[in-house]
């Protein structure tokens, strides 16, 4: 999902499904089509990130006294979930609640480099407007042929499997295709459907570029423990019109002027979690296995069928 400009409830999920459903009519007999070749190598294991110094320690349970671990970094607060929230332990010694320089922050997000930032695994949840959609997947945006695989849980359709490989998209929707069968849409079909390459929707590089242009302020919320790892929590306020222009998209009616993104960054300068609300939809995405190889394979030829109603 493009982390700042998608307005549809399910983001990437709806983008892919809309292309399939738009081409559906009365189903003809399934016809085998030629699959594309597989790409990638074995998926690497998700390795934990070493925890670093996260700043001040908490004081008593009621939040009255706070300790200092060395350095004037300000007070720490505790969140309701019991995770430690406190001052930044970064080199600049920024205190919780302080403004953060945009250029320095964006440089930090980009610091790991393309080899690391171009490959990752993700989990996403979207809730609102009467829908609750979850998605898990992996992507490799490096090179000239991006690859992605995702499984979505959608109440109306069940478990939907999507593969993007060598410019083609494969969709398996059990109620439409039958279990284990896939519809293939090549580059021409995707273009005719008015859709964009789904991998562009989770392209981190374009997200950073849009944030570069659209961010009006960044605030350090504090340091928190997320799944046992120490991460710094920031809030970014992004001007949507500027961000959309930077990403080459046109403004959309009903789009809010500003969107607030909560972003969590680990000790290796990797964004590990992002959350935001837009159009009454709450979206949360966690990202892991940065830089790991992924294994995305096209469905077997015997499992491919012509798009229902296709020519």
WOLIN-V555405 format. One line per field, one symbol per residue. ss: DSSP state (@ for helix, = for strand, . for the rest). A space follows every 10 residues. Layout:
BEGIN
ss=???
END
This chain:
BEGIN
ss=.......... .@@@@@@@@@ @@........ ........== .......... .......=.. .....=.... ......==.. ...===.... ........=. .@@@@@@@@@ ...@@@@.== ========.. ========== ......==== ====...=== =====..=== ===@@@@... .====.@@@@ @@.....@@@ @@.@@@@@@@ @@@@====== ======..== =========@ @@@@@@.... .......=== =====..... ========.. ========.. ....==.... @@@==..... .
END
